[in-house]
Amino acid sequence: MVTISDSTDSYATIPDDDPKNWPTTKKWRILFVVIVSGMLSPVASTILYPALITLQQELQTSETVVNSLVSIFIYCMAIAPIVWAAYSDEFATRRKVYLASMMVFIISTIICAISKNIWLLLIIRAVQACGSSAVLSIGAAIISDIYVSTERGHAYGLFYLAYWLGPFIGPMYGGYFTEYFGWRWMFWFLAIYGGVIFIIILCFLPETFRTVSSPTNASTTTRFNPIAPLKLLRYPNVTLIVIYISIISSTIHLQEVSVPRNFSQRYNLSSSTIGLLYIVPAAGYAFGSLLGGKYSDFVLRKKTENADSSYPEMRIHSAWSGALLVPCSYLAYGWLLENNYNLIVLMILWFLGSLGTLIVFNTLSSYLVDAYTTRSASATALNNCFRFMVAGTVAILEPFMEDTLGIGWMFTIMVSLGFVSALFVVVVYFKGKEWRENCDLMNTGSSDQIV
């Protein structure tokens, strides 16, 4: 039984031994470790893209099977963090989970590098995904451990900036290694990368989880429940926010996987030129992460100054601009692309959609952590689980949807779903605080707790 923080933390009310009171330089060092670790999973996920045809030919397999190397990684990356986060929150440790997951990643990556057949590679690729996935949920939890709520937005902005840039860095490395050294060197590179991160964690990452002692739970025996994060779905505010983030993320994944096909056929662009187009969303992610994080913290500080007390739902106010920008951008993008409109205009809309997505994502991800600080790893893992599962499924269905509906109507449907689910966020903004308080009282009878 773990007590939930009220998330109204300030330096005046935080105990001296709390990591939030650590020196700024120490916090920046920890944040650096979290950032470089956070890039591992998206880089490992996408580094195989340029090598898929080579792998298919060398390992003598089908296109469907070789593409499974990508899809199985995404699905394992969705599910595995649930277990890592449950262990981290239940046994009050971040550092041990980081080290264990890195060891799993390094060993599995080495086996991938020496694999002789596609089936062994497929199985170990799943293990590799499980090892790399912990850095996402646990990294977000570490940020929650060391920063107060009015500082987290900026820290999350930097963390998610690295995460969202990973998918663009991965294919560049993958293409280089495949062309000049062979596909196995992709895995040797990842193994070396993982080894360096392991050493950095070992030397520079202290334990950040602060255990709050309580007479009511001092004698309680901890029992590990690997699906404990799913219990957060009993909170309506969590469920509604996770649904909205999943739909927004699926829209941007749908758009990204549709680019090669559409821009090669409609604008006669080469593969190398199409690859350069992905710099546009990368720039949008960068601005969205940095500006969105800063703006989120600014709004929370202003709301706190103008109120007698602060509560997590105040942060949601900073998501409105992004929530409006995303549907407008992608609706226009879909229909203009349908009519083969000017390429520069499409790139501007792609940039704006990416910018808005990251503003929304950073704000609402920070909200989930603010609302459930002692279950921050679980909240983040749950969010990522649904986001990856929905996005992965939509990416698989994209060719069918586009062939059946057309690019314009495909984006119209996704934008409509996003608009409807945005109303969920409005409801959480007004009712979230009441829901949290009522659910806590109903679950415990007396205090804010998660069992």
C-alpha positions, 0 to 999 in steps of 0.5 A: 500500500503506497500513499499518493502524493498530493502533487502540490510539492514545493521546496518549503514542504519537502524534507531535507533528505528528498532528492528534490532538494539535491543540488542543481548540478547533481540534478542536471547530471542525473537528467543527462543520464536519463536523456542519453538512456532514453534515446536507446529504445527508439534508436534500437527500434528504428535502426533496422529499417534500412536493413530489412531488405538485406536481412530478408535476402541474407536470412532467406525469409519472407517480407512479412517475417522480416517486417515482424522484427519491427512490429514485435519490437513495438509490441514488446516495448508497449508491454514490458514497461508495465512489469519494469514499472510495477517492480520499480514502484513496488520495491522502491528502486529506479537504479536497480531496474535501470541496471538490470534492464541494460544488462538484458539489452546488452546480452540480447543485442550481442546474441542478435549480432551473431544470429544465424537464422531469422527465428532466433533473431526474431525471438531475441529481438523481443528480449532486446525490446524488453531490455530497452523499454525500461528507460522510458517509464523509469526515466520519467519516474526519475524526473518526477523523483528529483524535480518539483511539479513546476520544474518537471515540464521543462525536464520532460521536454528535454527527455522527450526531445531525445526520445522523439529524435531517436526514430530519426537518428536510428535509420541514419545509423542503420543505413550507414552500418548496413551499407559499409559494414554489414547489418550485424554491425548495427547490433554491435553498435547497439551493444557498445551503446548499451555498455556505455550507458550501463557504465554511466548509470553505474557511476553517475545515477544514484537511487532517486526513489524516496521511500515514505515511511508510514506506521500503517504499512511498516509491517506490510509484506510487499508482494510483486504484482507485474500488472499493478500499473493497470490498476490505475485504469480505475481512475477515470482521469487516467483512462481518458487521458491515455485514450486521448494520447493514444489517438493523437499518437496513432495519427502521427504514426499513421502520417509518418508511415504513409509518407514514403508511398504517397510522396514517391507516387504523387511527387516522384521523390527518391528514397533519399529525398523522402528520408530528408523530409523527416527532418521537418517533424524532427524540428517540430518535435524539438520545438514542441518538446522545449517550448511545450515543457517551458510553457507547461511549467509557466502556466502551472506557476501562474495558476499556482500564484493566483490560487490558494493551492495547486493541483495537477489539473492546472497543468492541463491548461497549457495543452489547449493550443496543441489540442487545437493545432493538431486536428487543424494541421492534419485535416488540412494536410490530408485533403491537400495531399489528396489533391497533390498540393504544393509540397512546401505547404504540406511540410509546414502543416507537418511541422505544425502537427508535430509541434502540436503533438509534442505540446499535448504529449508533454503536458498530459504526460507530465499531468499523469506524473503530477497526479500520481507521483508515487506511481509515476513509473506505473503511470508512464508505463501505462500511457506508453503501453496503450500508445504503442499498442494503438499506434503499432496497430494503426501503422499496420492497417494504414495501407488498407485504410488508405486504399479503402478511404483515400488519404483525405478521408483517412485523416478526416476520420483520425482527426474526428476521433482526436477531436472527440477524445479531446473532449475527454481532456476538457472533462478531466480538466474540470472533474479530474480533481474531484474524481481523484479524491472520490476514487481515493476515498472509495479505495481506502476509506480514509486516505489517498492510497493505491493498493 
